[in-house]
Amino acid sequence: MSLASSDKEIETGQFSFPASWQDNVRMQVQFAMFRSRHLDAESYDAKMNFWMELIGKYLKFSGRPIFSLRNLQLLFMRGDQLPACLDTVISEMQKRKQIRSRSEFEHDPANSWSGWLVNSLVTRPLSWGWSKIKHSVVTEDLEASTLVEWIHLDVLNVCVIF
């Protein structure tokens, strides 16, 4: 399934969802939480690709590479149904290095030896230690995790080129 931009999308200035978006049964499956990949790897991968392509396509269409889980949930809402699987999609995109957190992206050290040295020997170890202590003492705030902003790197590159 290709989610390439259509001429209709360009003419109307409105985002066009894939044809399967109108199929309630199919979309109910797409909106559900992911089942374990080992149960049906092919379906898992197809669902993952559907969402990753749709997210990338929408972000390119909008010209904004920055998004949050909550933003995507509201954007892709069908009726009163929110996609329950997007947290897994975002995690996978992060593993594949397709996205980076906005804070990480903005605080990337300058391309200098001193910036790298400070980041490697001071900032990252302290940040890692603090996050481990914080997570062991404080339960994760699910609402806050939906508001973390991410940057889609491919979309960012497209936006920078144009």
C-alpha positions as CSV (number, residue, x, y, z in Angstrom):
1,M,0.0,0.0,0.0
2,S,1.5,3.3,-1.0
3,L,0.6,6.5,0.8
4,A,2.2,8.8,-1.7
5,S,0.7,12.3,-2.1
6,S,-2.1,12.4,-4.6
7,D,-2.9,15.1,-7.1
8,K,-6.3,15.5,-5.3
9,E,-4.5,16.3,-2.1
10,I,-2.4,19.0,-3.8
11,E,-5.4,20.5,-5.5
12,T,-7.7,20.7,-2.5
13,G,-5.1,21.5,0.1
14,Q,-6.6,18.9,2.4
15,F,-4.9,15.8,3.7
16,S,-6.2,12.6,2.1
17,F,-6.3,9.5,4.2
18,P,-5.7,6.1,2.5
19,A,-8.8,4.4,1.1
20,S,-8.7,1.8,4.0
21,W,-9.6,4.7,6.3
22,Q,-13.2,4.3,5.3
23,D,-13.3,0.6,6.1
24,N,-14.6,0.5,9.7
25,V,-13.6,-3.2,10.3
26,R,-10.0,-2.7,9.1
27,M,-9.6,0.6,11.0
28,Q,-10.8,-1.0,14.2
29,V,-7.9,-3.4,13.9
30,Q,-5.5,-0.6,13.0
31,F,-6.6,1.5,16.0
32,A,-6.3,-1.4,18.5
33,M,-3.2,-1.9,20.6
34,F,-0.5,-4.0,19.1
35,R,-0.5,-7.7,19.9
36,S,2.8,-9.4,20.5
37,R,4.8,-9.6,17.2
38,H,5.6,-13.3,17.6
39,L,1.9,-14.1,17.3
40,D,1.7,-12.8,13.7
41,A,4.8,-11.0,12.5
42,E,3.3,-10.2,9.1
43,S,0.2,-8.4,10.4
44,Y,2.3,-6.7,13.1
45,D,4.7,-5.3,10.5
46,A,1.9,-4.3,8.1
47,K,0.2,-2.4,10.9
48,M,3.4,-0.8,12.0
49,N,4.2,0.3,8.4
50,F,0.7,1.7,7.9
51,W,1.1,4.0,10.9
52,M,4.7,5.0,10.2
53,E,3.9,5.9,6.6
54,L,0.7,7.7,7.6
55,I,2.5,9.8,10.2
56,G,5.3,10.6,7.8
57,K,2.9,11.5,5.0
58,Y,0.8,13.8,7.3
59,L,3.8,15.5,8.7
60,K,5.2,16.1,5.2
61,F,1.8,17.4,4.1
62,S,1.6,19.8,7.0
63,G,5.2,20.9,6.7
64,R,5.7,20.4,10.4
65,P,8.2,17.8,11.5
66,I,7.3,18.2,15.2
67,F,4.6,16.2,16.8
68,S,3.5,14.6,20.1
69,L,1.6,11.4,20.8
70,R,-1.4,13.4,22.0
71,N,-1.3,15.5,18.8
72,L,-1.3,12.3,16.6
73,Q,-4.1,10.7,18.7
74,L,-6.3,13.7,18.1
75,L,-5.3,14.1,14.5
76,F,-6.1,10.5,13.6
77,M,-9.3,10.3,15.7
78,R,-12.2,8.6,13.9
79,G,-15.5,9.6,15.5
80,D,-14.9,9.0,19.2
81,Q,-12.1,6.4,18.7
82,L,-8.5,7.3,19.4
83,P,-5.7,5.1,18.0
84,A,-4.5,3.0,21.0
85,C,-1.4,1.8,19.3
86,L,0.6,5.0,18.5
87,D,2.8,4.8,21.6
88,T,4.2,1.5,20.2
89,V,4.6,3.1,16.8
90,I,6.5,6.1,18.3
91,S,8.8,3.7,20.3
92,E,9.5,1.7,17.1
93,M,10.2,4.9,15.2
94,Q,12.6,6.0,17.9
95,K,14.4,2.6,17.8
96,R,14.8,2.9,14.1
97,K,16.2,6.5,14.5
98,Q,13.4,8.0,12.4
99,I,12.5,10.4,15.2
100,R,14.3,12.1,18.1
101,S,12.8,13.9,21.1
102,R,12.7,17.6,20.5
103,S,14.7,18.3,23.7
104,E,17.4,15.8,22.7
105,F,17.6,17.3,19.2
106,E,17.8,20.9,20.5
107,H,20.4,20.1,23.1
108,D,22.7,18.2,20.8
109,P,26.2,19.5,21.5
110,A,27.9,21.7,19.0
111,N,30.2,19.8,16.6
112,S,33.3,20.5,18.6
113,W,35.6,18.4,20.7
114,S,34.8,20.3,23.8
115,G,31.0,20.0,23.2
116,W,31.4,16.3,22.7
117,L,33.6,15.9,25.7
118,V,31.3,17.7,28.1
119,N,28.3,15.9,26.7
120,S,29.9,12.5,26.9
121,L,31.6,12.8,30.3
122,V,29.2,15.1,32.2
123,T,25.8,15.7,30.7
124,R,24.8,12.3,29.5
125,P,25.9,10.3,32.6
126,L,24.2,12.8,34.9
127,S,21.1,12.9,32.8
128,W,21.0,9.1,32.7
129,G,21.6,8.7,36.4
130,W,18.9,11.3,37.2
131,S,16.3,9.6,34.9
132,K,17.1,6.2,36.5
133,I,16.6,7.6,40.0
134,K,13.5,9.5,39.1
135,H,11.9,6.4,37.4
136,S,12.6,4.2,40.4
137,V,11.1,6.7,42.9
138,V,8.4,8.3,40.9
139,T,5.8,6.5,38.7
140,E,5.7,7.5,35.1
141,D,3.2,10.3,34.4
142,L,1.3,8.9,31.4
143,E,-0.3,12.3,30.6
144,A,3.2,13.9,30.5
145,S,4.5,11.2,28.1
146,T,1.7,12.0,25.6
147,L,2.9,15.6,25.5
148,V,6.6,14.8,24.7
149,E,7.4,16.4,21.4
150,W,9.2,14.4,18.7
151,I,11.0,15.5,15.5
152,H,10.6,13.3,12.4
153,L,14.0,13.5,10.9
154,D,13.0,12.6,7.3
155,V,10.3,15.3,7.3
156,L,12.8,17.8,8.9
157,N,15.2,17.1,6.0
158,V,12.4,17.7,3.4
159,C,11.3,20.9,5.1
160,V,14.9,22.2,5.3
161,I,15.5,21.4,1.6
162,F,12.4,23.4,0.5
